[in-house]
Amino acid sequence: MFMTGYAVMAGDAERLVLGYDSFGNICGRKNTPVKGAPLSGQDMTNKKYVFFLNSCSLEMQSLKISSVSLCVSSCPQEQLNSLEDLQSFARNNGSCLCLYNLNVSSYTLSPKAAELCPTLPVPPSKSFPLFNRCVPQNPECYSKYASVLISMVNEMDVFHRILSGILAGRDTVIGLSVLALAFSFILVLAFRFIRALLVHTLVALVVFGLLFVSGVLWWLYYDYRNDPSTELETEKENVKFLLGYAIFSTIFTVVLLSLILVLRKRLQFTVQLFRIVGKSIGRIPFLLFQPFWTFLILIVFWVFWVAVLLSLGTAGTAQSTSGGQVEYRALSGICYMAWYHFVGLIWTSEFILACQQMTIAGAVVTCYFNR
């Protein structure tokens, strides 16, 4: 709770989600001035998109994009080749692509227009949903833009890379979770009808499943290791993770197969246990809904956890630099707080799951002893 209060007070998640310009203004809302930055503190309510003046030649400097960025009301849909085109675009669309202190009528007259306006020609760009940045559509510019983002991911610490990997594979995770939910529900219903067959079927599925998973992991590791295109740092780390997963899966498979072999005569006790489970579910059908309440509680907690994480990631002080620009410098100790926050995610999630297990165990034991 201390970290939550600190993150809310010191952080600004809107800056990460909505985007901000080089002068400390968050796009899409009103801003407060920053000392030493005359172009800060502007009303950007109608300017929701971040536009880079040099989107075709972005560079990374200390995890920061070097190009000057502005908040604009719309991204240029067509290529703009001259200052006249910039002026016409600003008048027709109300979106000024030059610095805020340069008047639209001065685009073609000011001798400093070449410095205060974007590098010509300006490629066509558009913003993606939930990503309020003007992304160039020119193939060459887009590849450079993407390479800078990849470099930015490669230079992040391990914690942020794990989080970005989870977000990148969210569709697969959600699909497998739905499949597991359906399979579990079918399994619970099958407890009441085919107990003996189900036990032996489950044991066979576990054995072949583990052997299959171990084989696939070793095959993927061999395939990735011999792939000449593995040049990015993230790809190299994927190979290391695959090796770790393959070794862990192999050890786990050997241990479990040994246990099954030693305890094979005790499968009959498992059949009796499933008979009691079937009776309990028949008498307390609402046990089947208990995981749904737990899931809803976990969703609420995870949303809260992500909100705090975003606030921690934006906890920093705005400081003006040369040229009136603004930099957000992270506060000391944020990295350690993020790791502690990650431990809190695991611990609290396991506590919520333990509450569910306690509830189900208490209900089943009460049902068993009160015949």
Wavefront OBJ file of the C-alpha trace (Angstrom):
o trace
v 0.000 0.000 0.000
v 2.954 2.306 0.642
v 4.231 1.619 -2.881
v 0.775 2.256 -4.311
v 0.522 5.622 -2.612
v 4.056 6.523 -3.679
v 3.421 5.482 -7.295
v 0.199 7.492 -7.495
v 1.840 10.572 -6.001
v 5.166 10.425 -7.889
v 4.109 8.748 -11.154
v 2.039 9.778 -14.131
v 0.695 6.777 -16.058
v -1.055 9.106 -18.540
v 2.342 10.217 -19.812
v 3.161 6.638 -20.834
v -0.257 5.806 -22.280
v -1.117 9.104 -24.015
v 2.421 10.137 -24.973
v 4.135 13.477 -24.469
v 6.161 15.989 -26.461
v 9.733 17.200 -25.953
v 8.563 20.163 -23.852
v 6.828 18.257 -21.050
v 3.279 18.498 -22.413
v 1.132 15.352 -22.200
v -0.936 14.998 -25.355
v -4.715 15.008 -25.017
v -5.005 17.014 -21.783
v -4.231 20.336 -20.106
v -0.713 20.688 -18.677
v 1.052 22.636 -15.970
v 4.160 24.701 -16.795
v 7.655 23.362 -16.115
v 10.199 25.876 -14.841
v 12.725 26.793 -17.530
v 10.601 25.404 -20.413
v 8.644 28.247 -22.057
v 6.734 25.898 -24.402
v 5.406 23.754 -21.541
v 2.064 24.102 -19.759
v -0.071 24.179 -22.916
v -3.629 22.968 -23.426
v -3.313 19.830 -25.584
v -6.904 18.629 -25.201
v -7.438 18.557 -28.978
v -3.912 17.398 -29.799
v -3.895 13.674 -29.021
v -1.075 12.367 -31.245
v 2.714 12.426 -30.856
v 4.542 13.496 -34.016
v 8.346 13.238 -34.456
v 10.006 15.960 -36.520
v 12.503 13.482 -37.934
v 10.577 10.191 -38.003
v 12.725 8.718 -40.803
v 16.029 9.066 -38.917
v 15.237 8.349 -35.292
v 18.159 7.558 -33.000
v 18.423 6.272 -29.443
v 20.411 8.132 -26.797
v 20.303 6.701 -23.256
v 16.929 4.995 -23.820
v 15.495 8.251 -25.210
v 14.533 9.086 -28.782
v 16.682 11.963 -29.988
v 14.132 13.538 -32.358
v 11.990 16.447 -31.160
v 8.358 15.410 -30.687
v 5.191 17.491 -30.757
v 1.530 17.009 -29.898
v -0.612 17.345 -33.036
v -4.339 17.045 -33.729
v -3.913 14.717 -36.723
v -1.155 12.824 -38.512
v -0.341 13.702 -42.150
v -2.095 11.155 -44.394
v -0.133 12.190 -47.486
v 3.515 13.013 -48.095
v 4.385 16.698 -47.563
v 7.286 17.816 -49.755
v 7.660 21.534 -48.986
v 7.018 24.223 -46.398
v 4.026 25.290 -48.478
v 2.577 21.810 -48.055
v 3.128 22.031 -44.291
v 1.391 25.402 -44.216
v -1.527 24.135 -46.283
v -1.869 21.035 -44.094
v -1.925 23.198 -40.940
v -4.612 25.500 -42.335
v -6.810 22.722 -43.736
v -6.539 20.248 -40.858
v -5.713 22.524 -37.933
v -2.643 20.402 -37.204
v 0.627 22.327 -36.913
v 3.684 20.144 -37.566
v 6.244 22.851 -36.708
v 7.283 24.002 -33.238
v 4.585 25.762 -31.202
v 6.330 29.154 -31.199
v 6.312 29.372 -35.012
v 3.135 30.910 -36.429
v 1.488 29.134 -39.378
v 1.770 32.230 -41.549
v 5.559 32.274 -40.934
v 6.219 28.743 -42.216
v 7.389 30.034 -45.594
v 8.807 33.367 -44.390
v 10.901 32.611 -41.286
v 14.626 31.913 -41.957
v 14.561 29.415 -39.057
v 11.705 27.401 -40.515
v 14.056 24.619 -41.623
v 15.146 24.131 -37.968
v 11.708 24.522 -36.386
v 9.802 22.369 -38.882
v 10.049 18.610 -39.629
v 12.640 17.215 -42.001
v 11.320 17.266 -45.569
v 9.780 15.348 -47.137
v 7.374 14.355 -44.341
v 6.226 10.766 -44.970
v 2.548 9.815 -44.670
v 1.717 8.413 -41.245
v -1.164 7.249 -39.111
v -1.777 6.276 -35.503
v -2.769 2.803 -34.396
v -5.490 2.132 -31.784
v -4.192 2.578 -28.202
v -0.893 3.871 -29.625
v -1.209 7.626 -30.092
v 1.958 8.061 -32.126
v 2.220 9.066 -35.776
v 3.863 5.967 -37.273
v 5.316 6.531 -40.795
v 3.760 4.397 -43.556
v 6.680 4.714 -45.937
v 8.353 1.232 -45.898
v 11.885 2.612 -45.504
v 10.903 5.041 -42.726
v 8.770 2.415 -41.021
v 11.682 -0.048 -40.884
v 13.923 2.574 -39.248
v 11.136 3.544 -36.850
v 10.624 -0.103 -35.878
v 14.372 -0.729 -35.482
v 14.585 2.104 -32.929
v 11.714 0.577 -30.949
v 13.432 -2.841 -31.061
v 16.695 -1.265 -29.873
v 14.782 0.408 -27.065
v 13.344 -2.981 -25.989
v 16.788 -4.619 -26.184
v 18.285 -1.982 -23.859
v 15.553 -2.323 -21.245
v 16.170 -4.379 -18.129
v 15.075 -8.007 -17.837
v 11.878 -7.193 -15.943
v 10.533 -4.916 -18.688
v 11.527 -7.418 -21.388
v 9.593 -10.198 -19.626
v 6.564 -7.926 -19.357
v 6.761 -6.955 -23.046
v 7.100 -10.646 -23.970
v 3.944 -11.493 -22.021
v 2.044 -8.655 -23.706
v 3.283 -9.751 -27.138
v 2.000 -13.315 -26.597
v -1.244 -12.367 -24.843
v -3.475 -13.862 -27.585
v -1.813 -17.263 -27.239
v -1.997 -17.117 -23.435
v -5.706 -16.190 -23.501
v -6.483 -18.939 -26.033
v -4.698 -21.614 -23.998
v -6.417 -20.411 -20.820
v -9.862 -20.751 -22.427
v -8.915 -24.221 -23.687
v -7.749 -25.221 -20.174
v -11.007 -23.912 -18.684
v -13.113 -25.969 -21.102
v -11.000 -29.091 -20.564
v -11.200 -28.722 -16.755
v -14.977 -28.338 -16.838
v -15.350 -31.479 -18.974
v -13.000 -33.321 -16.634
v -15.005 -32.402 -13.529
v -18.246 -33.604 -15.148
v -16.557 -36.844 -16.193
v -15.643 -37.599 -12.552
v -19.150 -38.903 -11.914
v -19.330 -41.395 -14.769
v -16.012 -42.919 -15.853
v -13.787 -42.725 -12.804
v -11.537 -45.779 -13.292
v -11.098 -45.207 -17.028
v -10.559 -41.503 -16.428
v -7.713 -42.073 -13.960
v -5.779 -44.337 -16.321
v -6.523 -42.019 -19.246
v -5.218 -39.024 -17.293
v -2.045 -40.854 -16.311
v -1.440 -41.819 -19.951
v -2.126 -38.249 -21.110
v 0.261 -36.825 -18.503
v 3.028 -39.244 -19.520
v 2.693 -38.692 -23.260
v 2.078 -34.957 -22.775
v 5.282 -34.460 -20.803
v 7.292 -36.534 -23.265
v 5.827 -34.523 -26.153
v 6.486 -31.141 -24.487
v 10.080 -32.097 -23.641
v 10.699 -33.289 -27.194
v 9.229 -30.103 -28.718
v 11.300 -27.862 -26.409
v 14.528 -29.641 -27.307
v 13.640 -29.492 -31.012
v 12.866 -25.735 -30.789
v 16.130 -25.120 -28.933
v 18.125 -26.995 -31.590
v 16.267 -25.174 -34.387
v 16.746 -21.701 -32.848
v 20.402 -22.307 -32.005
v 21.216 -23.178 -35.626
v 19.143 -20.326 -37.079
v 21.493 -17.717 -38.638
v 18.877 -14.943 -38.264
v 19.165 -14.972 -34.453
v 20.936 -11.626 -34.125
v 18.788 -9.568 -31.765
v 19.594 -9.710 -28.072
v 16.008 -10.753 -27.329
v 16.326 -13.721 -29.714
v 19.539 -14.832 -27.989
v 17.774 -14.678 -24.654
v 14.896 -16.715 -26.108
v 17.408 -19.475 -26.932
v 18.686 -19.428 -23.344
v 15.138 -19.572 -21.977
v 14.313 -22.472 -24.308
v 17.339 -24.403 -23.036
v 16.292 -23.772 -19.439
v 12.695 -24.836 -20.130
v 13.868 -27.980 -21.936
v 16.156 -29.029 -19.064
v 13.462 -28.310 -16.439
v 10.811 -30.190 -18.452
v 13.105 -33.196 -18.884
v 13.948 -33.374 -15.154
v 10.274 -32.957 -14.221
v 9.268 -35.707 -16.663
v 11.854 -38.162 -15.289
v 10.817 -37.477 -11.673
v 7.092 -37.819 -12.422
v 7.548 -41.010 -14.444
v 9.539 -42.486 -11.554
v 6.769 -41.594 -9.092
v 4.080 -43.091 -11.341
v 6.111 -46.281 -11.672
v 6.630 -46.599 -7.893
v 3.043 -45.672 -6.935
v 1.218 -47.475 -9.751
v -0.567 -49.820 -7.275
v -2.139 -46.866 -5.470
v -4.176 -45.715 -8.458
v -7.181 -47.487 -6.936
v -7.163 -44.996 -4.069
v -7.338 -42.207 -6.649
v -10.462 -43.830 -8.138
v -12.096 -43.797 -4.678
v -11.059 -40.183 -4.204
v -12.717 -39.225 -7.490
v -15.897 -41.033 -6.341
v -16.017 -38.755 -3.298
v -15.346 -35.743 -5.529
v -18.278 -36.720 -7.759
v -20.608 -37.000 -4.765
v -19.441 -33.664 -3.369
v -20.051 -31.877 -6.658
v -23.494 -33.505 -6.880
v -24.414 -32.195 -3.408
v -22.655 -28.814 -3.699
v -22.962 -27.851 -7.384
v -21.936 -24.255 -6.672
v -18.387 -25.524 -6.129
v -18.084 -25.382 -9.919
v -18.607 -21.604 -9.786
v -16.002 -20.962 -7.076
v -13.114 -20.557 -9.616
v -15.113 -17.861 -11.447
v -15.337 -15.684 -8.321
v -11.622 -16.219 -7.755
v -10.916 -15.283 -11.363
v -12.896 -12.028 -11.044
v -10.983 -11.116 -7.869
v -7.676 -11.891 -9.618
v -8.650 -9.716 -12.608
v -9.390 -6.773 -10.290
v -6.062 -7.267 -8.519
v -4.103 -7.614 -11.804
v -5.630 -4.399 -13.188
v -4.658 -2.653 -9.967
v -1.132 -4.155 -10.181
v -0.595 -3.002 -13.782
v -1.836 0.513 -12.924
v 0.695 0.738 -10.076
v 3.441 -0.638 -12.342
v 2.731 2.007 -14.990
v 2.779 4.700 -12.332
v 6.112 3.413 -10.999
v 7.530 3.402 -14.538
v 6.679 7.082 -14.926
v 7.790 8.213 -11.472
v 10.287 10.946 -12.180
v 10.926 14.655 -11.988
v 10.558 16.987 -14.965
v 13.751 18.967 -15.573
v 14.374 21.515 -18.307
v 17.403 21.100 -20.568
v 19.123 23.271 -23.145
v 16.769 24.625 -25.789
v 13.797 24.702 -23.409
v 13.124 20.989 -23.709
v 12.054 18.767 -20.793
v 13.433 15.410 -19.603
v 11.878 13.092 -17.045
v 14.569 11.644 -14.826
v 13.699 8.495 -12.886
v 13.869 8.651 -9.126
v 16.441 6.527 -7.314
v 15.287 3.138 -6.081
v 12.499 2.710 -8.645
v 14.115 -0.444 -10.090
v 14.144 -2.141 -6.667
v 10.539 -1.107 -6.047
v 9.532 -2.636 -9.387
v 11.117 -5.963 -8.457
v 9.416 -5.891 -5.049
v 6.152 -5.106 -6.838
v 6.707 -8.204 -9.003
v 7.157 -10.347 -5.885
v 3.945 -8.807 -4.549
v 2.140 -9.925 -7.715
v 3.152 -13.558 -7.188
v 2.524 -13.561 -3.427
v -0.913 -11.894 -3.537
v -2.082 -14.002 -6.492
v -1.081 -17.175 -4.638
v -2.845 -15.916 -1.496
v -6.088 -15.386 -3.445
v -5.773 -18.878 -4.952
v -5.101 -20.306 -1.473
v -8.337 -18.688 -0.234
v -10.188 -20.545 -3.005
v -8.515 -23.845 -2.064
v -9.393 -23.277 1.616
v -13.035 -22.614 0.737
v -13.376 -25.705 -1.468
v -11.539 -27.929 1.028
v -13.750 -26.752 3.903
v -16.947 -27.344 1.908
v -15.902 -30.830 0.749
v -14.733 -31.922 4.229
v -17.958 -30.640 5.816
v -19.993 -32.514 3.199
v -17.972 -35.713 3.734
v -18.201 -35.832 7.531
v -21.855 -34.681 7.728
v -23.317 -37.584 5.768
l 1 2 3 4 5 6 7 8 9 10 11 12 13 14 15 16 17 18 19 20 21 22 23 24 25 26 27 28 29 30 31 32 33 34 35 36 37 38 39 40 41 42 43 44 45 46 47 48 49 50 51 52 53 54 55 56 57 58 59 60 61 62 63 64 65 66 67 68 69 70 71 72 73 74 75 76 77 78 79 80 81 82 83 84 85 86 87 88 89 90 91 92 93 94 95 96 97 98 99 100 101 102 103 104 105 106 107 108 109 110 111 112 113 114 115 116 117 118 119 120 121 122 123 124 125 126 127 128 129 130 131 132 133 134 135 136 137 138 139 140 141 142 143 144 145 146 147 148 149 150 151 152 153 154 155 156 157 158 159 160 161 162 163 164 165 166 167 168 169 170 171 172 173 174 175 176 177 178 179 180 181 182 183 184 185 186 187 188 189 190 191 192 193 194 195 196 197 198 199 200 201 202 203 204 205 206 207 208 209 210 211 212 213 214 215 216 217 218 219 220 221 222 223 224 225 226 227 228 229 230 231 232 233 234 235 236 237 238 239 240 241 242 243 244 245 246 247 248 249 250 251 252 253 254 255 256 257 258 259 260 261 262 263 264 265 266 267 268 269 270 271 272 273 274 275 276 277 278 279 280 281 282 283 284 285 286 287 288 289 290 291 292 293 294 295 296 297 298 299 300 301 302 303 304 305 306 307 308 309 310 311 312 313 314 315 316 317 318 319 320 321 322 323 324 325 326 327 328 329 330 331 332 333 334 335 336 337 338 339 340 341 342 343 344 345 346 347 348 349 350 351 352 353 354 355 356 357 358 359 360 361 362 363 364 365 366 367 368 369 370 371
